Amino acid sequence: MHAMAKILILYYSGTGNTAKMAEMVHRGVEEEGGVEVGLKKAEDTRLEDLLEPEGILVGSPTYYGTMAWQVKKLLDESVKYHGRLAGKVGGAFSSAGGMGGGNETTIMNILKALLIHGMIIPGTPSGDHYGPVAVGSPDGRSEENCLALGRRTAALVKRLFG
């Protein structure tokens, strides 16, 4: 019998809004079930933590249209394991201060880094297509999209690695 597949949700949160989203994504993974899931702040994440899980979901607030430096630093340093994250499932989520505040550009910048690692990024035809977004504190709409990201990622990880 092999070990259960794992998903790591890593995030940075300045005001607590992205942390709330991370917890919602975590709940979505748990709702789907069948995988282990961990939640870690970017500043507490070691590069080696990226090697074990089969799924990695990254959350960041939007600062000047892109990810927080704490997330960017981790992704930049992950070049150490270039090629070793290939085939893992990835995704991203973001909170911003206002509508049109850069949520999608932040998510796309995170996804570009994950794609360069060779990760598999599922989109969705409904809801937040690229990944869940929130304007300020996540509302019910944001929560639904966060739960869906968690469920969708867990389902794909199980299909590929279960």
C-alpha positions as CSV (number, residue, x, y, z in Angstrom):
1,M,0.0,0.0,0.0
2,H,1.4,3.4,-0.9
3,A,1.1,6.6,1.0
4,M,-1.8,9.0,0.5
5,A,-1.2,11.8,-2.0
6,K,-0.6,15.2,-0.5
7,I,-1.5,18.8,-1.3
8,L,0.3,21.8,0.2
9,I,-1.4,25.2,0.4
10,L,1.1,27.9,0.9
11,Y,0.3,31.5,1.2
12,Y,1.3,34.9,2.5
13,S,-1.2,37.2,4.2
14,G,-0.6,40.7,5.3
15,T,-4.1,41.6,6.6
16,G,-5.6,38.1,7.1
17,N,-7.7,38.1,3.9
18,T,-5.5,35.7,2.0
19,A,-5.2,33.5,5.1
20,K,-9.0,33.2,5.2
21,M,-9.0,32.2,1.5
22,A,-6.3,29.6,2.2
23,E,-8.4,28.1,5.0
24,M,-11.4,28.0,2.6
25,V,-9.3,26.2,0.0
26,H,-8.1,23.8,2.7
27,R,-11.8,23.1,3.6
28,G,-12.5,22.4,-0.1
29,V,-9.7,19.8,-0.2
30,E,-11.0,18.2,2.9
31,E,-14.6,18.1,1.5
32,E,-13.3,16.2,-1.6
33,G,-11.3,13.9,0.8
34,G,-8.8,11.1,-0.1
35,V,-5.7,13.3,0.1
36,E,-3.6,14.7,3.0
37,V,-3.5,18.5,3.1
38,G,-1.2,21.0,4.7
39,L,-1.4,24.7,5.2
40,K,1.7,26.8,5.5
41,K,2.7,30.4,5.5
42,A,5.2,31.3,2.8
43,E,7.6,32.6,5.3
44,D,7.5,29.3,7.2
45,T,7.9,27.2,4.0
46,R,11.2,25.6,3.2
47,L,12.2,24.8,-0.4
48,E,12.2,21.1,0.5
49,D,8.5,21.4,1.5
50,L,7.7,21.7,-2.3
51,L,9.2,18.3,-3.1
52,E,6.8,15.9,-1.3
53,P,3.3,17.0,-2.2
54,E,1.6,16.0,-5.5
55,G,-0.3,19.3,-5.4
56,I,0.8,22.8,-4.6
57,L,-1.7,25.7,-4.3
58,V,-0.2,29.2,-3.8
59,G,-2.0,32.2,-2.4
60,S,-0.9,35.9,-2.2
61,P,-2.3,39.3,-1.7
62,T,-1.9,41.6,-4.7
63,Y,0.8,44.2,-4.2
64,Y,1.2,46.6,-7.2
65,G,-0.4,44.1,-9.5
66,T,1.7,41.1,-8.5
67,M,2.5,38.7,-5.7
68,A,3.9,39.6,-2.3
69,W,7.7,39.4,-2.1
70,Q,7.5,36.6,0.4
71,V,5.8,34.4,-2.3
72,K,8.1,35.7,-5.1
73,K,11.2,34.9,-3.0
74,L,10.1,31.3,-2.5
75,L,9.3,30.9,-6.2
76,D,12.6,32.5,-7.3
77,E,14.6,30.2,-4.9
78,S,12.6,27.1,-6.1
79,V,14.9,27.2,-9.2
80,K,17.1,24.9,-6.9
81,Y,14.6,22.2,-7.7
82,H,13.9,23.1,-11.3
83,G,12.5,20.0,-13.1
84,R,11.6,18.2,-9.8
85,L,8.1,19.8,-9.6
86,A,7.1,18.7,-13.1
87,G,3.8,16.8,-13.2
88,K,2.6,18.1,-9.9
89,V,-0.8,19.8,-9.8
90,G,-0.8,23.6,-9.2
91,G,-3.1,26.5,-8.7
92,A,-3.3,30.0,-7.3
93,F,-5.6,32.4,-5.5
94,S,-5.4,36.1,-4.5
95,S,-7.0,38.9,-2.6
96,A,-6.7,42.6,-3.5
97,G,-7.8,45.9,-2.1
98,G,-10.2,46.8,-4.9
99,M,-12.1,45.6,-8.0
100,G,-9.6,45.6,-10.8
101,G,-6.8,45.8,-8.3
102,G,-4.6,43.2,-9.9
103,N,-6.1,39.9,-8.7
104,E,-5.9,38.2,-12.0
105,T,-2.4,39.5,-12.9
106,T,-1.2,38.2,-9.5
107,I,-2.7,34.8,-10.1
108,M,-1.3,34.6,-13.7
109,N,2.2,35.6,-12.5
110,I,2.1,32.7,-9.9
111,L,0.7,30.3,-12.5
112,K,3.5,31.3,-15.0
113,A,6.1,30.2,-12.4
114,L,4.3,26.9,-11.8
115,L,4.0,26.3,-15.5
116,I,7.8,26.9,-15.9
117,H,8.2,24.1,-13.3
118,G,6.2,21.8,-15.5
119,M,3.2,21.7,-13.2
120,I,-0.3,20.8,-14.4
121,I,-2.7,23.8,-14.0
122,P,-6.4,23.0,-14.3
123,G,-8.7,25.9,-15.3
124,T,-12.4,26.0,-14.7
125,P,-15.2,27.0,-17.1
126,S,-17.3,28.4,-14.2
127,G,-16.6,30.8,-11.4
128,D,-13.1,32.4,-11.2
129,H,-11.5,30.9,-14.3
130,Y,-7.8,31.3,-13.3
131,G,-8.2,30.9,-9.6
132,P,-10.2,32.4,-6.7
133,V,-10.1,36.1,-6.1
134,A,-11.4,38.3,-3.3
135,V,-11.8,42.0,-3.0
136,G,-11.0,42.8,0.6
137,S,-12.3,40.1,3.0
138,P,-13.5,37.1,1.1
139,D,-17.3,37.0,0.7
140,G,-19.6,34.1,-0.2
141,R,-18.7,34.2,-3.8
142,S,-15.0,34.1,-3.0
143,E,-15.7,31.2,-0.6
144,E,-17.5,29.2,-3.2
145,N,-14.6,29.6,-5.6
146,C,-12.0,28.7,-2.9
147,L,-13.9,25.6,-2.0
148,A,-14.2,24.6,-5.7
149,L,-10.4,25.1,-6.2
150,G,-9.7,22.8,-3.2
151,R,-12.2,20.1,-4.4
152,R,-11.0,20.3,-8.0
153,T,-7.3,20.1,-7.1
154,A,-7.9,17.1,-4.7
155,A,-10.0,15.3,-7.4
156,L,-7.2,15.7,-10.0
157,V,-4.4,14.8,-7.6
158,K,-6.4,11.6,-6.7
159,R,-6.9,10.8,-10.4
160,L,-3.3,11.3,-11.2
161,F,-1.6,9.9,-8.1
162,G,-4.3,8.0,-6.1
